[in-house]
Amino acid sequence: MRFLLVEDNVDLARALTGRFAVDGHVVDHAGNLADAELATRTVAYDLILLDIMLPDGDGREFLRRHRAQDNPTPVIVLTARSEVSDRVGLLDLGADDYITKPFDFAELEARARAVMRRLGGAADNKKEFAGLIFDSNAGTITTGERSEQLRNREMRLLEVFFAAPGQIFSKSHLMDRLFSFADDVSENAIEVYVGRLRRKLSETQATIETVRGLGYRMVRRE
């Protein structure tokens, strides 16, 4: 998944970014509302982690505009306010969940998973295509009795293809899903990861096909 973390505490932002990266997620960090607004106009995020007290304004205004624009991206608010009325107000503004500072990362991670499950309509992490079972929780692909472990970016790339088999994804779209703004990489990196996935899919009925001039799509092997 690709997350946007809106947080002005640099140490906390660095810690959260590192922990989510270990789980295979891409995290962009915005230290203020202006950068957050720019990021959301540039990238379609899977989840926004939003602090309230920011140098250039109140995160609740960002949340209000976010929902007024019918932006469906879920938002978990990071708040130091523990009053029931404050939490109710955040939910009424359109927050999908909230967590009170200070918090344990394991709890935030669990809340993020719960929000994504609710939006996905299911708690099952396993998906199937052309006889290939992809378990995004375990990071494995299985066909018959053969199972293959995926690395983080291989897993994220396959998540994109499994979400819409047959759909063509451009290199630039795949770059958005795999890398953050801080990653200094070129689109050639996509070719590398597609090549790795193709090798791991070589003995299955699924393959990733190049559509010249357009990008890649996952199809059933003929």
PyMOL commands that set and color helices and strands:
alter all, ss='L'
color gray80, all
select helices_A, chain A and resi 10-22+33-42+59-68+84-93+105-120+152-163+171-178+188-200
alter helices_A, ss='H'
color red, helices_A
select strands_A, chain A and resi 2-6+26-30+47-51+53-54+57-58+75-79+97-100+126-129+132-135+140-143+146-149+206-211+215-220
alter strands_A, ss='S'
color yellow, strands_A
deselect
rebuild
show_as cartoon
